[in-house]
Amino acid sequence: MGLAYSKLVIKAESQYIRQPSAMWGSKNGKVLDRSEPHAIFDVGKGSKYVLFDSKGVGLVNTHTIRCKLYLYSNMSLYTTNGPITITCHKRIAPYLEQEVKELGFTVEETFVTGVRLIGTINDCIRLNLNLRCASQVLYSLKKFEANTPDDVYNNLVAYPWENILPDPGYFSVTSNVLNPTINNTMFANLRVKDAIVDRLREKRGTRPSTGSELTGAVIHLFWKNEQAEVFVDTSGDSLARHGYRKIPGRAPMLEALAAATILATRWDRVSPFVNPMCGSGTVAIEAALIATNTRPGLFRLNYAFMHLQGYDEAVYLKEMETLDKQIIDVPGLCIIATDYSDMAIVSARKNAVAAGVADLIKFSVCDFEDTEVPQGAGGIMFMNPEYGERLGEESELEVTYKRIGDFMKKKCGGYFGYIFTGNLELAKKIGLKAKRRIEFYTSIIDCRLMEYELYDGSRRTMHHQDDKV
Ligand SMILES: C[S@@+](CC[C@H](N)C(=O)[O-])C[C@H]1O[C@@H](n2cnc3c(N)ncnc32)[C@H](O)[C@@H]1O
């Protein structure tokens, strides 16, 4: 911060105020209760620094001034620009980039598993609440060179963690390590944790509590070769799960992936969205949430940014209020979801209720071929069939994929058809020429979202190609 605090003149202001709950400090080494009223002091040059208990007015000494400066530096983290990395699952970064730009941010770089931009932790709050395709929103604290775990420790024990982590508090450490000296990432996590604990114990005289549950503050280490970077993970549990789904069903899609695949389609968010083989309903539910501009932040109550020193709940509540106001009504929105399993439809309906979109989706139990496809205006038909991960399943599925092709030809004229599959050989059995093959990835499988332009009766120009997709 570069402030010469020994030269500052301290004088108390007349007005005492109650600060937001996360604003706190210590007086003469004693930690103040967060709910105690605090006063504002003018510390010269027109700057205002926030501290302390009204009873401490006459007792301000160098020690308390130093505490103020810590607090100021901590508060500025929420409002000072720094590098932000937003991670996502492989191949969904283009859709994440689109979302981030739509929120008004400038994306500096897009890479395979995320995007980079500049912003504050208050910006991170907004990003956490709004993004459908993200996994983690990371705010960079420090970059350094490290060849060994001891280098990591030495760099981090010198970092002022007392400005970041509240006392008392709980934190956990996660890491992404690609370094030849580390074959067990748990060891890297442990060195990070040791450094933070040792620093805090030295500064505060107490040991913070730590653990692997991502329910409090989270510190993340990225270490590739000799380059290390340490972040505040402002998300905690992954954002890729959107929180509403209670019953997973058979081979459910991850919500962030489902959202990204929908953003990859040509859907205008108004025309019919037909989703046979809906399983637990993820795709239909995400479609309803996208059409109504309902953001994932509305379903989740805990984020790691809430457990950092200086957290201002008012910023979060204001963003929640904005999200609530932004929800739009789409008159005549038609989302149809079917599955031949009645259990799947029971789960999908419950999940849609949890997401608050049950009244926007028409569910029914039927073979995919019997799904109602509204005629006239065109729309989107989106299917995620099984792709036969077990031996012997494939021959049965070949018939299903061929039937999917026939269904699209016969019933989906005027629509764009999308088939999301992890089996490119089976996809060939659809027998129609794909207009686009958009690359995706589930946790382990290379997948494609096949796009078919399905002309109506008057323009039946589709090609039959059994060996080409
Ligand atoms: C891979 S799962 C879909 C998962 C879904 N995307 C989700 O996120 O939950 C495939 C679904 O297709 C359904 N299914 C398979 N064959 C079907 C058929 N002939 N007609 C209708 N549904 C079928 C299964 O019951 C299963 O729920």
The ligand as an SDF file (V2000), in Angstrom:
LIG
                    3D

 27 29  0  0  0  0  0  0  0  0999 V2000
  -28.5420  -40.2240  -21.5990 C   0  0  0  0  0  0  0  0  0  0  0  0
  -30.1030  -40.2120  -20.8930 S   0  0  0  0  0  0  0  0  0  0  0  0
  -30.5790  -38.5270  -20.9890 C   0  0  0  0  0  0  0  0  0  0  0  0
  -30.0540  -37.7660  -19.8250 C   0  0  0  0  0  0  0  0  0  0  0  0
  -30.5420  -36.3520  -19.7810 C   0  0  0  0  0  0  0  0  0  0  0  0
  -29.8990  -35.5270  -20.7800 N   0  0  0  0  0  0  0  0  0  0  0  0
  -30.3110  -35.7770  -18.3930 C   0  0  0  0  0  0  0  0  0  0  0  0
  -29.5620  -34.7980  -18.2580 O   0  0  0  0  0  0  0  0  0  0  0  0
  -30.8130  -36.3320  -17.4280 O   0  0  0  0  0  0  0  0  0  0  0  0
  -31.1150  -40.9490  -22.1290 C   0  0  0  0  0  0  0  0  0  0  0  0
  -32.5720  -41.0360  -21.7760 C   0  0  0  0  0  0  0  0  0  0  0  0
  -33.2510  -41.5590  -22.9190 O   0  0  0  0  0  0  0  0  0  0  0  0
  -34.3360  -42.3500  -22.4710 C   0  0  0  0  0  0  0  0  0  0  0  0
  -34.6880  -43.2490  -23.6000 N   0  0  0  0  0  0  0  0  0  0  0  0
  -33.9510  -44.2480  -24.1210 C   0  0  0  0  0  0  0  0  0  0  0  0
  -34.5950  -44.8180  -25.1660 N   0  0  0  0  0  0  0  0  0  0  0  0
  -35.7650  -44.1470  -25.3180 C   0  0  0  0  0  0  0  0  0  0  0  0
  -36.8610  -44.2460  -26.2210 C   0  0  0  0  0  0  0  0  0  0  0  0
  -36.8840  -45.1660  -27.1840 N   0  0  0  0  0  0  0  0  0  0  0  0
  -37.8840  -43.3580  -26.0920 N   0  0  0  0  0  0  0  0  0  0  0  0
  -37.8760  -42.4360  -25.1090 C   0  0  0  0  0  0  0  0  0  0  0  0
  -36.8690  -42.3060  -24.2010 N   0  0  0  0  0  0  0  0  0  0  0  0
  -35.8250  -43.1470  -24.3120 C   0  0  0  0  0  0  0  0  0  0  0  0
  -33.8090  -43.0370  -21.2290 C   0  0  0  0  0  0  0  0  0  0  0  0
  -34.8810  -43.3950  -20.3690 O   0  0  0  0  0  0  0  0  0  0  0  0
  -32.9000  -41.9600  -20.6260 C   0  0  0  0  0  0  0  0  0  0  0  0
  -33.6180  -41.2280  -19.6550 O   0  0  0  0  0  0  0  0  0  0  0  0
  1  2  1  0
  2  3  1  0
  2 10  1  0
  3  4  1  0
  4  5  1  0
  5  6  1  0
  5  7  1  0
  7  8  2  0
  7  9  1  0
 10 11  1  0
 11 12  1  0
 11 26  1  0
 12 13  1  0
 13 14  1  0
 13 24  1  0
 14 15  1  0
 14 23  1  0
 15 16  2  0
 16 17  1  0
 17 18  1  0
 17 23  2  0
 18 19  1  0
 18 20  2  0
 20 21  1  0
 21 22  2  0
 22 23  1  0
 24 25  1  0
 24 26  1  0
 26 27  1  0
M  CHG  2   2   1   9  -1
M  END
$$$$
